[in-house]
Amino acid sequence: MVAYYPPKIDIAAIVRQYPSLEMVNEDEQTRLEDIEFKKKRGKGAPKKAKTKSDSRRAGKRR
């Protein structure tokens, strides 16, 4: 079937495809800054457990 609609263009794809243009995705930059700020306050996502004993669920038994 022929593509009826043109492909969707997003800023992130253009930035990745043409790094020589030195464009900045402001939404992504803001998101990363927010994550960094939350981690500094201790509100970020918890780190992944490397082993089963590191997991919070390891001590729980039903």
Backbone as JSON Lines, residues from 0, in Angstrom:
{"i":0,"aa":"M","n":[0.84,-1.17,0.0],"ca":[0.0,0.0,0.0],"c":[0.9,1.25,0.0]}
{"i":1,"aa":"V","n":[0.52,2.21,-0.74],"ca":[1.28,3.45,-0.85],"c":[1.07,4.28,0.41]}
{"i":2,"aa":"A","n":[2.14,4.9,0.88],"ca":[2.03,5.74,2.06],"c":[1.22,6.98,1.7]}
{"i":3,"aa":"Y","n":[0.05,7.1,2.3],"ca":[-0.83,8.21,1.98],"c":[-0.38,9.48,2.69]}
{"i":4,"aa":"Y","n":[0.02,9.32,3.94],"ca":[0.46,10.47,4.71],"c":[1.99,10.53,4.71]}
{"i":5,"aa":"P","n":[2.55,11.73,4.68],"ca":[4.01,11.83,4.74],"c":[4.51,11.4,6.12]}
{"i":6,"aa":"P","n":[5.77,11.0,6.21],"ca":[6.29,10.59,7.52],"c":[6.3,11.77,8.51]}
{"i":7,"aa":"K","n":[6.03,11.45,9.77],"ca":[6.03,12.49,10.8],"c":[7.46,12.91,11.08]}
{"i":8,"aa":"I","n":[7.66,14.21,11.19],"ca":[8.99,14.75,11.45],"c":[9.0,15.29,12.87]}
{"i":9,"aa":"D","n":[9.98,14.85,13.66],"ca":[10.11,15.4,15.0],"c":[11.52,15.96,15.17]}
{"i":10,"aa":"I","n":[11.64,16.89,16.09],"ca":[12.89,17.6,16.31],"c":[14.0,16.64,16.72]}
{"i":11,"aa":"A","n":[13.68,15.67,17.57],"ca":[14.7,14.74,18.06],"c":[15.35,13.97,16.9]}
{"i":12,"aa":"A","n":[14.55,13.56,15.92],"ca":[15.09,12.83,14.78],"c":[16.01,13.71,13.94]}
{"i":13,"aa":"I","n":[15.63,14.96,13.76],"ca":[16.45,15.89,12.97],"c":[17.78,16.16,13.69]}
{"i":14,"aa":"V","n":[17.72,16.34,15.0],"ca":[18.94,16.6,15.78],"c":[19.89,15.42,15.68]}
{"i":15,"aa":"R","n":[19.35,14.19,15.77],"ca":[20.19,12.99,15.67],"c":[20.74,12.8,14.26]}
{"i":16,"aa":"Q","n":[19.94,13.12,13.26],"ca":[20.35,12.88,11.88],"c":[21.39,13.89,11.39]}
{"i":17,"aa":"Y","n":[21.31,15.12,11.86],"ca":[22.23,16.17,11.41],"c":[22.94,16.8,12.61]}
{"i":18,"aa":"P","n":[23.93,16.11,13.19],"ca":[24.62,16.68,14.36],"c":[25.46,17.91,14.0]}
{"i":19,"aa":"S","n":[25.81,18.06,12.73],"ca":[26.63,19.2,12.33],"c":[25.86,20.53,12.44]}
{"i":20,"aa":"L","n":[24.54,20.47,12.48],"ca":[23.74,21.7,12.6],"c":[23.77,22.26,14.02]}
{"i":21,"aa":"E","n":[24.2,21.45,14.99],"ca":[24.29,21.85,16.39],"c":[22.97,22.41,16.92]}
{"i":22,"aa":"M","n":[21.88,21.75,16.57],"ca":[20.57,22.14,17.07],"c":[20.38,21.58,18.47]}
{"i":23,"aa":"V","n":[19.51,22.2,19.25],"ca":[19.23,21.76,20.61],"c":[17.74,21.49,20.73]}
{"i":24,"aa":"N","n":[17.4,20.31,21.25],"ca":[16.01,19.98,21.53],"c":[15.69,20.53,22.92]}
{"i":25,"aa":"E","n":[15.0,21.65,22.97],"ca":[14.75,22.34,24.23],"c":[13.88,21.52,25.18]}
{"i":26,"aa":"D","n":[12.92,20.78,24.64],"ca":[12.06,19.95,25.49],"c":[12.88,18.87,26.18]}
{"i":27,"aa":"E","n":[13.76,18.21,25.44],"ca":[14.61,17.16,26.01],"c":[15.59,17.75,27.02]}
{"i":28,"aa":"Q","n":[16.14,18.9,26.71],"ca":[17.08,19.57,27.62],"c":[16.38,19.93,28.93]}
{"i":29,"aa":"T","n":[15.16,20.44,28.85],"ca":[14.39,20.78,30.04],"c":[14.08,19.53,30.86]}
{"i":30,"aa":"R","n":[13.72,18.44,30.18],"ca":[13.41,17.19,30.87],"c":[14.63,16.68,31.64]}
{"i":31,"aa":"L","n":[15.81,16.72,30.99],"ca":[17.02,16.25,31.65],"c":[17.39,17.12,32.85]}
{"i":32,"aa":"E","n":[17.19,18.43,32.73],"ca":[17.45,19.33,33.86],"c":[16.5,19.05,35.01]}
{"i":33,"aa":"D","n":[15.23,18.78,34.71],"ca":[14.25,18.47,35.75],"c":[14.62,17.18,36.48]}
{"i":34,"aa":"I","n":[15.06,16.18,35.73],"ca":[15.47,14.91,36.33],"c":[16.66,15.12,37.25]}
{"i":35,"aa":"E","n":[17.64,15.89,36.79],"ca":[18.82,16.16,37.61],"c":[18.44,16.9,38.9]}
{"i":36,"aa":"F","n":[17.53,17.86,38.79],"ca":[17.08,18.62,39.96],"c":[16.36,17.71,40.95]}
{"i":37,"aa":"K","n":[15.51,16.81,40.45],"ca":[14.8,15.89,41.33],"c":[15.76,14.94,42.03]}
{"i":38,"aa":"K","n":[16.78,14.45,41.32],"ca":[17.74,13.54,41.92],"c":[18.52,14.24,43.04]}
{"i":39,"aa":"K","n":[18.83,15.52,42.85],"ca":[19.55,16.26,43.89],"c":[18.7,16.39,45.15]}
{"i":40,"aa":"R","n":[17.38,16.48,45.0],"ca":[16.48,16.59,46.14],"c":[16.11,15.23,46.71]}
{"i":41,"aa":"G","n":[16.54,14.15,46.05],"ca":[16.21,12.81,46.52],"c":[14.85,12.33,46.05]}
{"i":42,"aa":"K","n":[14.3,12.95,45.02],"ca":[12.97,12.6,44.53],"c":[13.0,11.83,43.22]}
{"i":43,"aa":"G","n":[14.18,11.46,42.75],"ca":[14.29,10.78,41.46],"c":[13.91,9.32,41.56]}
{"i":44,"aa":"A","n":[13.96,8.65,40.44],"ca":[13.64,7.23,40.39],"c":[14.72,6.45,41.14]}
{"i":45,"aa":"P","n":[14.34,5.37,41.82],"ca":[15.34,4.58,42.55],"c":[16.27,3.85,41.58]}
{"i":46,"aa":"K","n":[17.48,3.56,42.06],"ca":[18.44,2.84,41.23],"c":[17.99,1.39,41.09]}
{"i":47,"aa":"K","n":[18.32,0.8,39.96],"ca":[17.98,-0.6,39.73],"c":[18.87,-1.49,40.59]}
{"i":48,"aa":"A","n":[18.3,-2.57,41.07],"ca":[19.06,-3.52,41.88],"c":[19.97,-4.34,40.97]}
{"i":49,"aa":"K","n":[21.22,-4.48,41.38],"ca":[22.19,-5.26,40.6],"c":[22.0,-6.76,40.83]}
{"i":50,"aa":"T","n":[21.68,-7.13,42.07],"ca":[21.48,-8.54,42.4],"c":[20.12,-8.71,43.06]}
{"i":51,"aa":"K","n":[19.73,-9.96,43.23],"ca":[18.44,-10.23,43.84],"c":[18.41,-9.8,45.3]}
{"i":52,"aa":"S","n":[19.55,-9.9,45.98],"ca":[19.59,-9.5,47.39],"c":[19.49,-7.99,47.57]}
{"i":53,"aa":"D","n":[19.83,-7.21,46.54],"ca":[19.71,-5.76,46.6],"c":[18.27,-5.29,46.44]}
{"i":54,"aa":"S","n":[17.44,-6.15,45.93],"ca":[16.05,-5.79,45.65],"c":[15.27,-5.58,46.94]}
{"i":55,"aa":"R","n":[14.31,-4.68,46.91],"ca":[13.44,-4.44,48.07],"c":[12.54,-5.64,48.32]}
{"i":56,"aa":"R","n":[12.24,-6.38,47.29],"ca":[11.31,-7.5,47.41],"c":[11.99,-8.74,47.96]}
{"i":57,"aa":"A","n":[13.32,-8.75,48.05],"ca":[14.05,-9.94,48.48],"c":[13.66,-10.36,49.9]}
{"i":58,"aa":"G","n":[13.44,-9.39,50.78],"ca":[13.13,-9.7,52.17],"c":[11.68,-10.05,52.42]}
{"i":59,"aa":"K","n":[10.81,-9.75,51.49],"ca":[9.38,-9.99,51.68],"c":[9.04,-11.45,51.4]}
{"i":60,"aa":"R","n":[8.29,-12.04,52.3],"ca":[7.79,-13.39,52.09],"c":[6.31,-13.39,52.42]}
{"i":61,"aa":"R","n":[5.53,-14.03,51.61],"ca":[4.09,-14.06,51.87],"c":[3.69,-15.39,52.43]}
